[in-house]
Amino acid sequence: MPKQKKEYKRITTRSLFEMKANGEKIAMLTAYDYTMAKIVDHAGIDIILVGDSASNVMAGHETTLPITLDQMIYHASSVVRAIERCLVLVDLPFGSYQGNSRNALDSAIRLMKESGCHAIKLEGGKEIAESITRILSAGIPVMGHLGLTPQSIYKFGSYSVRAKEEEEALKLKEDAKLLEELGCFGIVLEKVPAKLAAEVSKSVSIPVIGIGAGGDVDGQVLVTHDMLGMTHEFSPRFLRRYLDLYDQMTGAFENYIKDVKSRDFPNEQEQY
């Protein structure tokens, strides 16, 4: 039974632990620029994820792989300047931490120093344990990411649900426990069976945030552009669209074009 909701002036990693302990769900959305981040933060979101999904959403790439550390720093610093309350979590991009823990630490330090963000997120479990340990040793909060890890898309070959088979499910549960033991403050679980996600959430004391992982985890994350209906191409089962901005924005643009062409805009009240 959830306890009485506690009000937070600023969300920190400690706040998130308390929210899990109190049975309060954690809400996370993405943002990549100042204007969107200001709106999302003002609405009362707990975490803004500056995701490497900016590679898809903002730059139009097919995968998250092309985005660079410099570009992630640019997006993250834009978001940080906008926020007053939420925690800003930023993805370390592909190639900035895998296989070389010293490089991972350098990347994490650059991201924290140059963007002013509050925490970073890495994809993977046991295979990146050394990188996580090095980063945590510098006092940088780390959130893990298991299940479907988009930076490994060419290894998986598709964006289908992960850990449906017993062997992969067992590894995921072991990796979740490892991430907790290493000192991560939370885990994102992406596109895994709801029953497995619930087991993982109960097995660890740190918050588990789901995307396509059912409702029995500690919180949820969606890409803001998807939940606002600004994108039409992406329609997974887990996505709930709260608006249809694609059609609404298209209508507004068409009306503007019509008014300019017909000389209706600007009218006498809209000029000096």
C-alpha positions in Angstrom: 0.0 0.0 0.0 1.6 3.3 -1.0 2.5 5.7 1.8 1.6 9.4 1.7 3.3 11.1 -1.2 6.3 13.1 -0.2 6.9 16.5 -1.9 10.4 17.1 -3.4 11.8 20.5 -4.3 14.6 18.7 -6.2 14.7 15.1 -7.3 17.9 13.3 -6.4 19.1 9.7 -6.5 18.1 9.5 -2.8 14.6 10.7 -3.7 14.2 7.8 -6.1 15.2 5.3 -3.5 12.6 6.8 -1.2 9.9 6.7 -3.9 10.5 3.0 -4.4 10.5 2.3 -0.7 7.2 4.3 -0.3 5.5 2.6 -3.3 5.4 5.8 -5.3 5.8 5.2 -9.1 8.6 7.2 -10.8 7.8 9.1 -14.1 10.5 9.6 -16.7 10.4 11.2 -20.1 13.0 12.2 -22.7 14.0 15.7 -23.7 16.9 16.9 -25.9 16.5 20.7 -26.0 15.8 23.7 -23.6 12.2 24.4 -24.6 10.9 20.9 -24.3 12.8 20.3 -21.1 11.3 23.4 -19.5 7.8 22.2 -20.3 8.4 18.6 -19.1 10.1 19.8 -15.9 7.4 22.3 -15.1 4.8 19.5 -15.5 6.4 17.7 -12.5 8.4 14.9 -14.1 10.8 13.1 -11.8 13.5 12.3 -14.3 14.4 13.7 -17.7 16.4 11.3 -19.8 18.6 12.9 -22.4 18.6 9.7 -24.4 20.9 8.7 -27.3 17.5 8.3 -28.9 18.3 11.9 -30.0 20.1 10.2 -32.8 16.8 9.0 -34.1 14.4 11.7 -33.0 16.5 14.8 -33.6 18.9 13.8 -36.3 16.9 11.2 -38.2 19.4 8.3 -38.0 18.2 4.7 -38.2 19.9 3.7 -35.0 21.3 5.3 -31.8 24.9 4.4 -32.8 26.0 7.5 -34.8 25.5 10.1 -32.1 28.7 11.4 -30.5 29.8 12.3 -27.0 30.1 16.0 -28.1 26.5 15.9 -29.4 25.2 14.3 -26.2 27.0 17.0 -24.2 25.3 19.7 -26.4 21.8 18.2 -25.9 22.4 17.6 -22.1 23.6 21.1 -21.4 20.6 22.5 -23.2 18.3 20.5 -21.0 20.1 21.2 -17.7 19.7 25.0 -18.3 15.9 24.5 -18.4 15.2 22.4 -15.3 14.4 23.5 -11.8 13.2 20.3 -10.1 13.8 17.0 -11.9 16.9 14.8 -12.1 18.7 14.9 -15.5 20.0 11.5 -16.6 22.1 11.3 -19.8 23.1 8.3 -21.9 26.7 7.7 -22.6 26.7 7.1 -26.4 28.0 4.0 -28.2 31.8 3.8 -28.4 32.4 6.0 -25.3 32.6 3.3 -22.7 32.5 -0.3 -24.1 35.7 -2.3 -23.9 37.8 0.4 -22.3 37.1 1.4 -18.7 39.6 4.3 -18.8 37.8 5.7 -21.8 34.5 5.1 -20.0 35.7 7.2 -17.0 37.0 10.0 -19.3 33.7 10.1 -21.2 31.6 10.2 -18.0 33.7 12.9 -16.5 33.4 15.0 -19.6 29.7 14.5 -19.8 29.2 15.5 -16.1 31.6 18.5 -16.2 30.6 20.0 -19.5 26.8 19.4 -19.3 26.1 19.8 -15.6 23.9 16.7 -15.6 23.2 14.7 -12.5 23.7 11.1 -13.6 24.6 8.9 -16.5 23.1 5.7 -18.0 25.0 2.8 -19.6 23.7 -0.2 -21.5 24.8 -3.7 -20.4 25.5 -5.9 -17.5 28.5 -8.1 -16.6 30.4 -7.1 -19.7 30.7 -3.5 -18.7 31.1 -4.0 -15.0 34.7 -2.6 -15.0 33.6 0.6 -16.7 30.7 1.0 -14.2 33.1 0.5 -11.2 35.6 3.1 -12.6 32.8 5.6 -13.2 31.3 5.1 -9.7 34.7 5.5 -8.1 34.7 9.1 -9.4 31.5 9.8 -7.5 29.3 9.8 -10.7 25.9 8.2 -10.3 25.2 5.4 -12.8 21.9 3.9 -13.9 22.0 0.6 -15.7 20.0 -0.5 -18.8 19.1 -4.2 -19.5 16.9 -6.1 -21.8 16.7 -4.6 -25.3 19.8 -2.4 -25.5 19.6 -0.4 -28.7 23.3 0.2 -28.9 23.7 -3.5 -29.5 21.0 -3.6 -32.2 23.3 -5.2 -34.9 24.1 -7.9 -32.4 20.4 -8.7 -31.7 19.3 -8.2 -35.3 15.9 -6.8 -34.4 14.1 -4.7 -31.8 11.9 -7.6 -30.6 11.3 -8.5 -27.0 14.3 -9.8 -25.1 14.8 -12.5 -22.4 11.8 -14.6 -23.5 14.0 -17.7 -23.2 15.1 -19.1 -19.9 18.9 -18.7 -20.4 18.7 -15.0 -21.4 16.1 -14.3 -18.6 18.5 -15.9 -16.0 21.4 -13.7 -17.3 19.2 -10.6 -17.1 18.3 -11.4 -13.4 22.0 -12.0 -12.6 23.0 -8.7 -14.4 20.4 -6.8 -12.4 21.7 -8.1 -9.1 25.3 -7.3 -10.3 24.4 -3.7 -11.2 22.9 -3.2 -7.7 26.0 -4.8 -6.1 28.3 -2.5 -8.1 26.4 0.5 -6.8 24.1 1.6 -9.6 21.2 3.7 -8.3 18.7 2.3 -10.8 18.0 0.2 -13.8 16.0 0.7 -17.0 14.4 -2.5 -18.4 13.5 -2.3 -22.0 11.1 -4.7 -23.9 11.2 -7.7 -21.6 8.2 -9.9 -20.4 6.2 -8.2 -17.7 6.5 -11.2 -15.4 10.3 -11.2 -15.6 10.4 -7.4 -15.1 8.3 -7.7 -11.9 10.6 -10.4 -10.6 13.6 -8.2 -11.2 12.0 -5.2 -9.5 11.2 -7.2 -6.4 14.7 -8.8 -6.3 16.6 -5.5 -6.1 16.4 -2.5 -3.7 17.1 0.0 -6.4 14.4 1.5 -8.7 13.6 -0.3 -11.9 12.2 1.8 -14.7 10.4 0.0 -17.5 9.7 0.7 -21.1 7.7 -2.1 -22.6 8.2 -4.1 -19.3 4.7 -4.0 -17.8 3.3 -2.2 -14.8 4.9 -4.1 -11.9 8.1 -2.1 -11.9 9.0 1.1 -10.0 8.4 3.6 -12.8 8.0 4.2 -16.6 9.8 6.0 -19.3 8.7 7.0 -22.8 10.2 9.1 -25.6 8.3 12.4 -25.3 8.0 12.9 -29.1 6.3 9.4 -29.3 3.8 9.9 -26.5 2.9 13.4 -27.9 2.1 11.8 -31.2 4.8 13.9 -33.1 6.0 10.7 -34.7 3.8 8.4 -36.7 6.2 5.7 -37.9 6.8 4.1 -34.4 3.9 2.2 -32.9 5.0 -0.5 -30.5 2.5 -2.1 -28.1 3.9 -0.3 -25.1 3.4 3.2 -26.5 0.4 5.2 -25.3 -0.1 8.4 -27.3 -1.5 11.2 -25.1 -1.8 13.7 -28.0 -1.8 13.6 -31.8 0.5 16.6 -32.4 1.6 15.4 -35.8 -1.9 16.1 -37.2 -2.5 19.2 -35.1 0.9 20.8 -36.0 0.3 19.9 -39.7 -3.1 21.7 -39.5 -1.5 24.8 -37.9 1.3 24.9 -40.5 -1.3 24.6 -43.4 -3.4 27.4 -41.9 -0.4 29.7 -41.6 0.6 29.0 -45.2 -3.0 29.7 -46.4 -3.2 32.9 -44.4 0.2 34.2 -45.7 -0.8 33.3 -49.3 -4.2 35.0 -49.0 -2.6 38.0 -47.3 -4.8 37.5 -44.2 -1.7 37.4 -42.1 -0.6 39.8 -40.8 -3.8 41.9 -40.3 -3.9 45.5 -39.1 -3.7 44.4 -35.4 -0.6 42.3 -36.1 1.6 45.1 -37.4 3.3 48.3 -36.2 
